[in-house]
Amino acid sequence: MSIDVPGVGKATALEAVGTTENMKGEAMLDKMSAHCTAVSVASGDKNFIDGACVLADKDGDKIFSTFDTRDLDKSQPEMDCGTHIITGGTGKYAGITGREPFACMEMPALAGPGGYTAMDIPHNTSWEIK
């Protein structure tokens, strides 16, 4: 779904699904399902994506985060796509908070109809559970 006024602005609803991988080999945030929804806005000098994601583990426990592509961590220039803010969770993740600066690495277009695309989105996560 999108709203498009040619030459003025466009807003597009986005949805993404995938899995997580802990690149350090740790169990935390590894092999979780990810489901995100967002809105992409492009108008004049504004060009951003804001959204939210839920991660779920094999036990059904969940982590919720919001993200903003305008929120860049200048101390991590390689994480140049935005930042997730972990706002809470359920089960073993109850009380979790944190930040996840991330990068966006385009991958080849997916085969078949639909015009679907893929991305690798590495995160550098700091978190705590209180």
N, CA and C atoms as an extended XYZ file, in Angstrom:
390
Properties=species:S:1:pos:R:3:atomname:S:1:resname:S:1:resid:I:1 pbc="F F F"
N         0.845       -1.170        0.000 N   MET     1
C         0.000        0.000        0.000 CA  MET     1
C         0.891        1.233        0.000 C   MET     1
N         0.533        2.213       -0.792 N   SER     2
C         1.308        3.453       -0.800 CA  SER     2
C         0.428        4.634       -1.183 C   SER     2
N         0.932        5.796       -0.825 N   ILE     3
C         0.354        7.074       -1.234 CA  ILE     3
C         1.428        7.745       -2.063 C   ILE     3
N         1.113        8.119       -3.294 N   ASP     4
C         2.126        8.682       -4.179 CA  ASP     4
C         1.564        9.904       -4.891 C   ASP     4
N         2.167       11.044       -4.654 N   VAL     5
C         1.861       12.267       -5.384 CA  VAL     5
C         3.121       12.578       -6.186 C   VAL     5
N         3.147       12.220       -7.484 N   PRO     6
C         4.360       12.370       -8.281 CA  PRO     6
C         4.965       13.770       -8.177 C   PRO     6
N         6.259       13.793       -7.934 N   GLY     7
C         6.990       15.043       -7.824 CA  GLY     7
C         6.864       15.728       -6.473 C   GLY     7
N         6.003       15.186       -5.581 N   VAL     8
C         5.789       15.816       -4.271 CA  VAL     8
C         6.209       14.891       -3.132 C   VAL     8
N         5.688       13.667       -3.120 N   GLY     9
C         6.034       12.765       -2.030 CA  GLY     9
C         5.397       11.408       -2.166 C   GLY     9
N         5.980       10.460       -1.439 N   LYS    10
C         5.471        9.096       -1.457 CA  LYS    10
C         5.642        8.492       -0.064 C   LYS    10
N         4.619        7.779        0.391 N   ALA    11
C         4.674        7.008        1.632 CA  ALA    11
C         4.263        5.579        1.294 C   ALA    11
N         5.077        4.618        1.731 N   THR    12
C         4.844        3.223        1.396 CA  THR    12
C         4.865        2.370        2.656 C   THR    12
N         3.866        1.509        2.806 N   ALA    13
C         3.848        0.548        3.908 CA  ALA    13
C         4.751       -0.626        3.539 C   ALA    13
N         5.596       -1.040        4.478 N   LEU    14
C         6.551       -2.123        4.248 CA  LEU    14
C         6.353       -3.226        5.281 C   LEU    14
N         6.687       -4.436        4.890 N   GLU    15
C         6.688       -5.556        5.818 CA  GLU    15
C         7.895       -6.418        5.499 C   GLU    15
N         8.567       -6.914        6.536 N   ALA    16
C         9.735       -7.770        6.343 CA  ALA    16
C         9.684       -8.927        7.332 C   ALA    16
N        10.143      -10.079        6.881 N   VAL    17
C        10.270      -11.246        7.747 CA  VAL    17
C        11.639      -11.864        7.524 C   VAL    17
N        12.139      -12.536        8.532 N   GLY    18
C        13.435      -13.183        8.412 CA  GLY    18
C        13.800      -13.874        9.710 C   GLY    18
N        15.086      -14.136        9.867 N   THR    19
C        15.603      -14.769       11.075 CA  THR    19
C        16.809      -13.998       11.572 C   THR    19
N        17.181      -14.249       12.824 N   THR    20
C        18.348      -13.599       13.404 CA  THR    20
C        19.495      -14.599       13.519 C   THR    20
N        20.710      -14.052       13.568 N   GLU    21
C        21.903      -14.863       13.793 CA  GLU    21
C        22.840      -14.072       14.688 C   GLU    21
N        23.247      -14.663       15.802 N   ASN    22
C        24.231      -14.029       16.679 CA  ASN    22
C        25.608      -14.354       16.119 C   ASN    22
N        26.286      -13.343       15.580 N   MET    23
C        27.570      -13.537       14.904 CA  MET    23
C        28.700      -13.895       15.876 C   MET    23
N        28.462      -13.739       17.179 N   LYS    24
C        29.461      -14.123       18.186 CA  LYS    24
C        29.276      -15.575       18.632 C   LYS    24
N        28.253      -16.240       18.100 N   GLY    25
C        27.993      -17.622       18.470 CA  GLY    25
C        27.270      -17.788       19.790 C   GLY    25
N        26.749      -16.696       20.341 N   GLU    26
C        26.032      -16.744       21.613 CA  GLU    26
C        24.560      -17.087       21.367 C   GLU    26
N        23.900      -17.589       22.409 N   ALA    27
C        22.489      -17.974       22.278 CA  ALA    27
C        21.554      -16.768       22.208 C   ALA    27
N        21.891      -15.667       22.903 N   MET    28
C        21.012      -14.493       22.940 CA  MET    28
C        20.829      -13.925       21.542 C   MET    28
N        19.592      -13.691       21.167 N   LEU    29
C        19.207      -13.111       19.877 CA  LEU    29
C        19.621      -13.980       18.688 C   LEU    29
N        19.791      -15.281       18.892 N   ASP    30
C        20.181      -16.184       17.812 CA  ASP    30
C        18.997      -17.064       17.420 C   ASP    30
N        18.855      -17.276       16.132 N   LYS    31
C        17.823      -18.162       15.590 CA  LYS    31
C        16.418      -17.788       16.057 C   LYS    31
N        16.136      -16.498       16.049 N   MET    32
C        14.798      -16.007       16.376 CA  MET    32
C        14.106      -15.611       15.076 C   MET    32
N        12.786      -15.747       15.028 N   SER    33
C        12.051      -15.240       13.869 CA  SER    33
C        11.877      -13.736       14.047 C   SER    33
N        11.929      -13.016       12.942 N   ALA    34
C        11.777      -11.557       12.963 CA  ALA    34
C        10.625      -11.170       12.048 C   ALA    34
N         9.758      -10.293       12.546 N   HIS    35
C         8.647       -9.765       11.746 CA  HIS    35
C         8.595       -8.266       12.001 C   HIS    35
N         8.747       -7.493       10.924 N   CYS    36
C         8.792       -6.032       11.046 CA  CYS    36
C         7.757       -5.392       10.133 C   CYS    36
N         7.257       -4.254       10.558 N   THR    37
C         6.393       -3.430        9.726 CA  THR    37
C         6.901       -2.001        9.818 C   THR    37
N         6.749       -1.248        8.733 N   ALA    38
C         7.326        0.097        8.703 CA  ALA    38
C         6.608        0.959        7.685 C   ALA    38
N         6.914        2.242        7.737 N   VAL    39
C         6.474        3.176        6.709 CA  VAL    39
C         7.715        3.879        6.170 C   VAL    39
N         7.809        3.924        4.861 N   SER    40
C         8.892        4.619        4.171 CA  SER    40
C         8.328        5.924        3.620 C   SER    40
N         8.976        7.040        3.947 N   VAL    41
C         8.511        8.358        3.517 CA  VAL    41
C         9.606        9.037        2.709 C   VAL    41
N         9.244        9.545        1.544 N   ALA    42
C        10.159       10.327        0.713 CA  ALA    42
C         9.401       11.548        0.208 C   ALA    42
N         9.823       12.729        0.659 N   SER    43
C         9.190       13.973        0.240 CA  SER    43
C        10.178       15.105        0.449 C   SER    43
N        10.521       15.801       -0.629 N   GLY    44
C        11.506       16.871       -0.521 CA  GLY    44
C        12.811       16.329        0.023 C   GLY    44
N        13.344       16.960        1.067 N   ASP    45
C        14.602       16.484        1.644 CA  ASP    45
C        14.384       15.411        2.711 C   ASP    45
N        13.147       14.990        2.926 N   LYS    46
C        12.857       13.922        3.890 CA  LYS    46
C        12.869       12.574        3.171 C   LYS    46
N        13.651       11.643        3.717 N   ASN    47
C        13.728       10.297        3.167 CA  ASN    47
C        14.085        9.371        4.328 C   ASN    47
N        13.088        8.691        4.885 N   PHE    48
C        13.339        7.877        6.066 CA  PHE    48
C        12.377        6.702        6.136 C   PHE    48
N        12.720        5.753        7.012 N   ILE    49
C        11.859        4.613        7.310 CA  ILE    49
C        11.757        4.506        8.829 C   ILE    49
N        10.542        4.466        9.341 N   ASP    50
C        10.275        4.246       10.763 CA  ASP    50
C         9.435        2.985       10.888 C   ASP    50
N         9.682        2.207       11.935 N   GLY    51
C         8.892        0.999       12.089 CA  GLY    51
C         9.079        0.316       13.417 C   GLY    51
N         8.643       -0.936       13.463 N   ALA    52
C         8.736       -1.746       14.666 CA  ALA    52
C         8.907       -3.209       14.268 C   ALA    52
N         9.556       -3.956       15.160 N   CYS    53
C         9.793       -5.381       14.919 CA  CYS    53
C         9.482       -6.188       16.165 C   CYS    53
N         9.115       -7.433       15.951 N   VAL    54
C         9.015       -8.395       17.040 CA  VAL    54
C         9.898       -9.586       16.677 C   VAL    54
N        10.703      -10.009       17.634 N   LEU    55
C        11.509      -11.219       17.506 CA  LEU    55
C        10.880      -12.271       18.406 C   LEU    55
N        10.788      -13.499       17.933 N   ALA    56
C        10.222      -14.584       18.740 CA  ALA    56
C        11.183      -15.766       18.739 C   ALA    56
N        11.383      -16.361       19.919 N   ASP    57
C        12.263      -17.527       19.996 CA  ASP    57
C        11.441      -18.813       19.938 C   ASP    57
N        12.116      -19.951       20.005 N   LYS    58
C        11.444      -21.247       19.867 CA  LYS    58
C        10.437      -21.523       20.978 C   LYS    58
N        10.576      -20.816       22.116 N   ASP    59
C         9.636      -20.981       23.224 CA  ASP    59
C         8.428      -20.053       23.119 C   ASP    59
N         8.430      -19.153       22.122 N   GLY    60
C         7.341      -18.195       21.969 CA  GLY    60
C         7.550      -16.902       22.734 C   GLY    60
N         8.693      -16.762       23.419 N   ASP    61
C         8.997      -15.510       24.109 CA  ASP    61
C         9.405      -14.471       23.076 C   ASP    61
N         9.065      -13.199       23.333 N   LYS    62
C         9.210      -12.159       22.309 CA  LYS    62
C         9.978      -10.944       22.815 C   LYS    62
N        10.612      -10.262       21.854 N   ILE    63
C        11.277       -8.976       22.080 CA  ILE    63
C        10.675       -7.988       21.096 C   ILE    63
N        10.292       -6.799       21.581 N   PHE    64
C         9.715       -5.753       20.732 CA  PHE    64
C        10.692       -4.593       20.624 C   PHE    64
N        10.823       -4.057       19.415 N   SER    65
C        11.675       -2.876       19.216 CA  SER    65
C        11.051       -1.951       18.187 C   SER    65
N        11.401       -0.684       18.304 N   THR    66
C        11.059        0.300       17.283 CA  THR    66
C        12.347        0.639       16.546 C   THR    66
N        12.231        1.223       15.348 N   PHE    67
C        13.448        1.669       14.673 CA  PHE    67
C        13.207        2.934       13.880 C   PHE    67
N        14.301        3.640       13.648 N   ASP    68
C        14.282        4.943       12.981 CA  ASP    68
C        15.562        5.052       12.165 C   ASP    68
N        15.437        5.239       10.856 N   THR    69
C        16.633        5.339       10.014 CA  THR    69
C        17.322        6.693       10.125 C   THR    69
N        16.711        7.632       10.856 N   ARG    70
C        17.371        8.932       11.080 CA  ARG    70
C        18.233        8.917       12.329 C   ARG    70
N        18.071        7.916       13.183 N   ASP    71
C        18.808        7.805       14.442 CA  ASP    71
C        20.086        7.008       14.193 C   ASP    71
N        21.177        7.708       13.888 N   LEU    72
C        22.454        7.062       13.583 CA  LEU    72
C        23.415        7.221       14.753 C   LEU    72
N        24.127        6.143       15.080 N   ASP    73
C        25.137        6.166       16.135 CA  ASP    73
C        26.462        6.581       15.498 C   ASP    73
N        26.848        7.821       15.687 N   LYS    74
C        28.046        8.360       15.038 CA  LYS    74
C        29.327        7.665       15.502 C   LYS    74
N        29.298        6.982       16.659 N   SER    75
C        30.478        6.255       17.125 CA  SER    75
C        30.660        4.929       16.376 C   SER    75
N        29.652        4.530       15.587 N   GLN    76
C        29.715        3.295       14.808 CA  GLN    76
C        29.361        3.604       13.351 C   GLN    76
N        30.254        4.262       12.621 N   PRO    77
C        29.911        4.711       11.266 CA  PRO    77
C        29.549        3.583       10.304 C   PRO    77
N        30.006        2.357       10.573 N   GLU    78
C        29.655        1.237        9.693 CA  GLU    78
C        28.194        0.818        9.879 C   GLU    78
N        27.585        1.211       10.989 N   MET    79
C        26.168        0.931       11.242 CA  MET    79
C        25.374        2.165       10.815 C   MET    79
N        25.274        2.330        9.507 N   ASP    80
C        24.841        3.595        8.908 CA  ASP    80
C        23.410        3.612        8.391 C   ASP    80
N        22.568        2.706        8.901 N   CYS    81
C        21.204        2.631        8.374 CA  CYS    81
C        20.142        3.053        9.385 C   CYS    81
N        20.468        3.058       10.676 N   GLY    82
C        19.505        3.453       11.695 CA  GLY    82
C        19.762        2.757       13.010 C   GLY    82
N        18.789        2.855       13.916 N   THR    83
C        18.916        2.242       15.239 CA  THR    83
C        17.574        1.682       15.691 C   THR    83
N        17.617        0.439       16.161 N   HIS    84
C        16.481       -0.156       16.862 CA  HIS    84
C        16.577        0.233       18.331 C   HIS    84
N        15.448        0.514       18.936 N   ILE    85
C        15.353        0.728       20.377 CA  ILE    85
C        14.528       -0.430       20.928 C   ILE    85
N        15.159       -1.292       21.732 N   ILE    86
C        14.445       -2.414       22.343 CA  ILE    86
C        13.614       -1.859       23.495 C   ILE    86
N        12.295       -2.040       23.408 N   THR    87
C        11.394       -1.427       24.390 CA  THR    87
C        10.815       -2.408       25.395 C   THR    87
N        10.958       -3.706       25.162 N   GLY    88
C        10.428       -4.666       26.120 CA  GLY    88
C        10.325       -6.054       25.541 C   GLY    88
N         9.841       -6.962       26.370 N   GLY    89
C         9.707       -8.333       25.929 CA  GLY    89
C         8.781       -9.118       26.833 C   GLY    89
N         8.592      -10.387       26.470 N   THR    90
C         7.747      -11.292       27.249 CA  THR    90
C         8.577      -12.484       27.702 C   THR    90
N         8.042      -13.222       28.676 N   GLY    91
C         8.728      -14.423       29.154 CA  GLY    91
C        10.122      -14.107       29.655 C   GLY    91
N        11.104      -14.857       29.185 N   LYS    92
C        12.489      -14.667       29.641 CA  LYS    92
C        13.053      -13.302       29.264 C   LYS    92
N        12.388      -12.582       28.350 N   TYR    93
C        12.858      -11.254       27.931 CA  TYR    93
C        12.110      -10.112       28.620 C   TYR    93
N        11.242      -10.416       29.579 N   ALA    94
C        10.518       -9.363       30.305 CA  ALA    94
C        11.534       -8.416       30.942 C   ALA    94
N        11.336       -7.126       30.756 N   GLY    95
C        12.232       -6.116       31.315 CA  GLY    95
C        13.428       -5.774       30.451 C   GLY    95
N        13.519       -6.356       29.245 N   ILE    96
C        14.668       -6.075       28.381 CA  ILE    96
C        14.566       -4.670       27.786 C   ILE    96
N        15.697       -4.005       27.692 N   THR    97
C        15.827       -2.729       26.991 CA  THR    97
C        17.164       -2.745       26.276 C   THR    97
N        17.318       -1.863       25.307 N   GLY    98
C        18.607       -1.788       24.634 CA  GLY    98
C        18.559       -0.974       23.363 C   GLY    98
N        19.717       -0.920       22.731 N   ARG    99
C        19.885       -0.205       21.459 CA  ARG    99
C        20.588       -1.121       20.477 C   ARG    99
N        20.203       -0.995       19.200 N   GLU   100
C        20.781       -1.812       18.146 CA  GLU   100
C        21.050       -0.965       16.906 C   GLU   100
N        22.174       -0.265       16.838 N   PRO   101
C        22.522        0.378       15.571 CA  PRO   101
C        22.635       -0.712       14.491 C   PRO   101
N        22.211       -0.393       13.267 N   PHE   102
C        22.238       -1.410       12.220 CA  PHE   102
C        22.673       -0.835       10.880 C   PHE   102
N        23.106       -1.743       10.007 N   ALA   103
C        23.471       -1.417        8.629 CA  ALA   103
C        22.465       -2.101        7.709 C   ALA   103
N        22.396       -1.666        6.463 N   CYS   104
C        21.515       -2.270        5.460 CA  CYS   104
C        22.359       -2.640        4.250 C   CYS   104
N        22.480       -3.930        3.989 N   MET   105
C        23.290       -4.407        2.872 CA  MET   105
C        22.373       -5.088        1.864 C   MET   105
N        22.239       -4.452        0.696 N   GLU   106
C        21.346       -4.994       -0.327 CA  GLU   106
C        21.849       -6.342       -0.818 C   GLU   106
N        20.891       -7.210       -1.136 N   MET   107
C        21.183       -8.524       -1.689 CA  MET   107
C        20.507       -8.611       -3.055 C   MET   107
N        20.853       -9.628       -3.857 N   PRO   108
C        20.204       -9.762       -5.166 CA  PRO   108
C        18.689       -9.875       -5.021 C   PRO   108
N        17.975       -9.372       -6.017 N   ALA   109
C        16.512       -9.460       -6.024 CA  ALA   109
C        16.090      -10.922       -5.976 C   ALA   109
N        14.965      -11.185       -5.325 N   LEU   110
C        14.457      -12.546       -5.231 CA  LEU   110
C        13.825      -12.962       -6.552 C   LEU   110
N        13.937      -14.237       -6.877 N   ALA   111
C        13.380      -14.757       -8.125 CA  ALA   111
C        11.857      -14.793       -8.055 C   ALA   111
N        11.235      -14.774       -9.214 N   GLY   112
C         9.792      -14.923       -9.295 CA  GLY   112
C         9.064      -13.597       -9.323 C   GLY   112
N         7.737      -13.667       -9.442 N   PRO   113
C         6.934      -12.448       -9.528 CA  PRO   113
C         6.842      -11.730       -8.181 C   PRO   113
N         6.418      -10.499       -8.218 N   GLY   114
C         6.161       -9.751       -6.992 CA  GLY   114
C         7.137       -8.633       -6.722 C   GLY   114
N         8.301       -8.650       -7.375 N   GLY   115
C         9.269       -7.579       -7.165 CA  GLY   115
C         9.845       -7.549       -5.758 C   GLY   115
N         9.938       -8.705       -5.093 N   TYR   116
C        10.446       -8.752       -3.727 CA  TYR   116
C        11.957       -8.564       -3.697 C   TYR   116
N        12.425       -7.930       -2.646 N   THR   117
C        13.856       -7.707       -2.466 CA  THR   117
C        14.299       -8.330       -1.146 C   THR   117
N        15.609       -8.427       -0.965 N   ALA   118
C        16.167       -8.982        0.268 CA  ALA   118
C        17.303       -8.093        0.745 C   ALA   118
N        17.526       -8.097        2.055 N   MET   119
C        18.624       -7.337        2.656 CA  MET   119
C        19.237       -8.150        3.776 C   MET   119
N        20.525       -7.965        3.971 N   ASP   120
C        21.206       -8.443        5.166 CA  ASP   120
C        21.312       -7.225        6.074 C   ASP   120
N        20.856       -7.350        7.309 N   ILE   121
C        20.799       -6.194        8.207 CA  ILE   121
C        21.549       -6.530        9.497 C   ILE   121
N        22.884       -6.384        9.489 N   PRO   122
C        23.638       -6.651       10.718 CA  PRO   122
C        23.361       -5.586       11.775 C   PRO   122
N        23.288       -6.035       13.022 N   HIS   123
C        23.042       -5.159       14.174 CA  HIS   123
C        24.214       -5.275       15.151 C   HIS   123
N        24.481       -4.216       15.866 N   ASN   124
C        25.435       -4.243       16.972 CA  ASN   124
C        24.628       -3.928       18.229 C   ASN   124
N        24.252       -4.973       18.958 N   THR   125
C        23.257       -4.851       20.020 CA  THR   125
C        23.877       -4.726       21.406 C   THR   125
N        23.368       -3.766       22.162 N   SER   126
C        23.653       -3.703       23.597 CA  SER   126
C        22.304       -3.778       24.305 C   SER   126
N        22.200       -4.638       25.318 N   TRP   127
C        20.921       -4.871       25.974 CA  TRP   127
C        21.141       -5.205       27.440 C   TRP   127
N        20.065       -5.060       28.201 N   GLU   128
C        20.063       -5.513       29.587 CA  GLU   128
C        18.645       -5.901       29.962 C   GLU   128
N        18.543       -6.813       30.913 N   ILE   129
C        17.246       -7.213       31.451 CA  ILE   129
C        17.250       -6.854       32.930 C   ILE   129
N        16.273       -6.024       33.324 N   LYS   130
C        16.167       -5.608       34.735 CA  LYS   130
C        15.038       -6.342       35.411 C   LYS   130
